[in-house]
Amino acid sequence: MPNNPDAGVSAGAKLTTRLDIDILQASYGYAVYQSERAEVGLSVGFHIMFVELGFSGDISACVSDEGVSSCNAASSGEVVDNSLTAPLPDFGIWGSYQFSDHFTLKAHPQLFYIEINDVYGYLADLNVALSYQINHSWDVALGYNYYLVKAEWDQSTLKYTYRGPMLNVAYRF
């Protein structure tokens, strides 16, 4: 406050963000090369991303004048809540090498790119995993995944990147 050195203003804010991304993936693969222990194939499928984004927060300000303080605080629920469902088709190549009756090393890169008028987007899903065959229909795999999605439309941008471990359970029919 001007002309009053004993008065002070303090203010603070707290912002909380929420990002929830769920990814559903389905694909079909066809083996173009097969041997007793190795396989290479092509795949086509889609990823559906369910994205929710929200912000909430509190803001407060206190004025102190000659030892008397007065404070105002404002709190709100989620002030911005945006949800999006984005289906993205993909094409890929995959390969596997079976070390023993139960263990197989697998790699599967999948890519997609589109640009139509003002809509632009791409997807890269690359993973390498060691798979354990439980029985003829069920596998469980532990691996490393690199996942990147970027889409731009109507002055909106979605960009999501994941790098890290992956646990996968698969059923063949």
C-alpha positions in Angstrom: 0.0 0.0 0.0 1.5 3.3 -0.9 2.5 5.8 1.7 2.0 3.2 4.5 5.2 1.2 5.2 3.4 -0.8 8.0 0.8 -2.3 5.6 1.5 -5.5 3.7 -0.2 -7.7 1.2 0.4 -11.4 1.0 -1.2 -13.7 -1.5 -1.0 -17.4 -2.4 -2.4 -19.9 -4.8 -2.6 -23.6 -5.1 -3.3 -25.3 -8.4 -4.2 -29.0 -8.7 -4.2 -30.8 -12.1 -5.6 -34.1 -13.1 -4.7 -36.1 -16.2 -6.3 -39.5 -16.8 -5.4 -41.4 -19.9 -6.8 -44.9 -20.7 -5.7 -46.7 -23.8 -7.6 -49.6 -25.5 -5.7 -51.4 -28.2 -6.9 -54.1 -30.6 -5.0 -55.4 -33.6 -4.9 -58.2 -36.1 -1.6 -59.7 -37.2 -0.6 -61.9 -40.2 2.7 -63.8 -40.3 4.5 -63.3 -43.6 7.5 -65.5 -42.5 7.5 -68.4 -40.1 10.2 -70.9 -39.1 10.3 -73.4 -36.2 11.5 -70.7 -33.8 11.1 -67.3 -35.5 8.2 -65.3 -36.9 7.8 -62.0 -38.7 4.4 -60.4 -39.5 2.3 -57.4 -40.4 -0.4 -55.9 -38.2 -3.3 -53.5 -38.6 -5.4 -52.3 -35.7 -6.4 -49.3 -33.6 -5.7 -47.5 -30.4 -8.6 -45.7 -28.6 -7.5 -43.1 -26.1 -9.8 -41.9 -23.4 -8.4 -38.6 -22.1 -9.6 -36.5 -19.2 -8.0 -33.3 -18.1 -9.0 -31.1 -15.2 -7.7 -28.2 -13.1 -8.8 -26.9 -9.7 -7.4 -24.6 -7.1 -7.5 -22.2 -4.2 -6.4 -18.5 -4.0 -6.1 -16.3 -1.0 -4.9 -12.8 -0.2 -4.3 -11.1 3.2 -3.9 -7.4 3.8 -2.2 -6.3 7.0 -2.6 -2.7 8.1 -1.2 -1.5 11.4 -1.5 -4.9 13.0 -5.0 -5.7 11.7 -5.2 -8.4 9.2 -8.1 -9.2 6.9 -8.0 -12.2 4.6 -10.1 -13.3 1.6 -10.0 -16.8 0.2 -11.6 -18.3 -2.9 -11.9 -22.0 -3.5 -13.4 -23.8 -6.4 -14.1 -27.3 -7.6 -12.8 -28.4 -10.9 -12.9 -25.2 -13.1 -11.7 -26.7 -16.3 -12.7 -30.3 -17.2 -12.0 -31.5 -20.7 -12.5 -35.0 -22.0 -11.7 -36.5 -25.3 -12.0 -39.9 -27.0 -9.5 -40.3 -29.9 -9.6 -43.4 -32.1 -6.3 -43.8 -34.0 -5.7 -46.6 -36.5 -2.2 -48.1 -36.8 -0.1 -50.3 -39.0 2.9 -52.3 -37.8 5.4 -55.0 -38.2 6.2 -57.6 -35.5 8.8 -60.2 -34.9 9.4 -62.9 -32.4 12.1 -65.5 -31.5 11.3 -68.5 -29.3 14.2 -69.4 -27.0 12.5 -72.3 -25.4 9.1 -74.0 -25.1 7.9 -71.2 -22.9 10.0 -68.1 -23.4 9.9 -65.8 -26.5 11.5 -62.4 -27.3 9.0 -60.2 -29.1 9.3 -56.7 -30.8 6.4 -54.8 -32.2 6.6 -51.2 -33.7 3.4 -49.6 -34.8 3.0 -46.3 -36.6 0.2 -44.1 -37.8 0.2 -40.6 -39.4 -2.6 -38.5 -40.8 -3.0 -35.0 -42.1 -6.4 -33.8 -43.5 -7.1 -30.1 -43.9 -6.5 -28.7 -40.4 -6.3 -32.1 -38.6 -2.9 -33.5 -38.0 -1.8 -36.5 -35.9 0.6 -39.4 -35.4 1.1 -42.3 -33.2 4.3 -44.4 -32.5 4.0 -47.5 -30.3 7.3 -49.4 -30.0 7.8 -52.3 -27.5 10.2 -55.1 -26.8 9.2 -57.8 -24.4 10.1 -61.2 -23.0 7.0 -63.4 -23.1 6.1 -66.5 -21.0 3.6 -68.9 -22.6 1.3 -70.2 -19.8 -0.5 -72.5 -22.2 -1.5 -72.6 -25.9 -3.9 -69.6 -25.5 -2.4 -67.5 -22.8 0.8 -65.4 -22.6 2.2 -63.0 -20.1 5.0 -60.6 -21.1 7.2 -58.1 -19.3 8.9 -55.5 -21.5 9.7 -51.9 -22.3 7.4 -49.6 -24.2 7.8 -46.2 -25.9 4.5 -44.6 -26.7 4.0 -41.2 -28.4 0.8 -39.6 -29.6 0.3 -36.1 -30.9 -2.8 -34.6 -32.5 -3.7 -31.1 -33.4 -7.2 -29.9 -34.4 -9.3 -26.7 -34.0 -6.5 -24.9 -32.1 -6.3 -27.8 -29.7 -3.2 -30.0 -29.1 -2.9 -33.4 -27.5 0.6 -34.7 -26.8 1.2 -37.8 -24.7 4.5 -39.7 -24.3 5.2 -42.8 -22.2 8.5 -44.5 -21.7 8.8 -47.4 -19.3 7.9 -50.9 -18.2 5.0 -52.8 -19.6 3.1 -55.8 -18.4 1.0 -57.5 -21.0 -1.5 -60.4 -20.9 -2.6 -61.9 -24.2 -5.1 -64.4 -25.3 -5.0 -66.1 -28.7 -8.0 -67.6 -30.4 
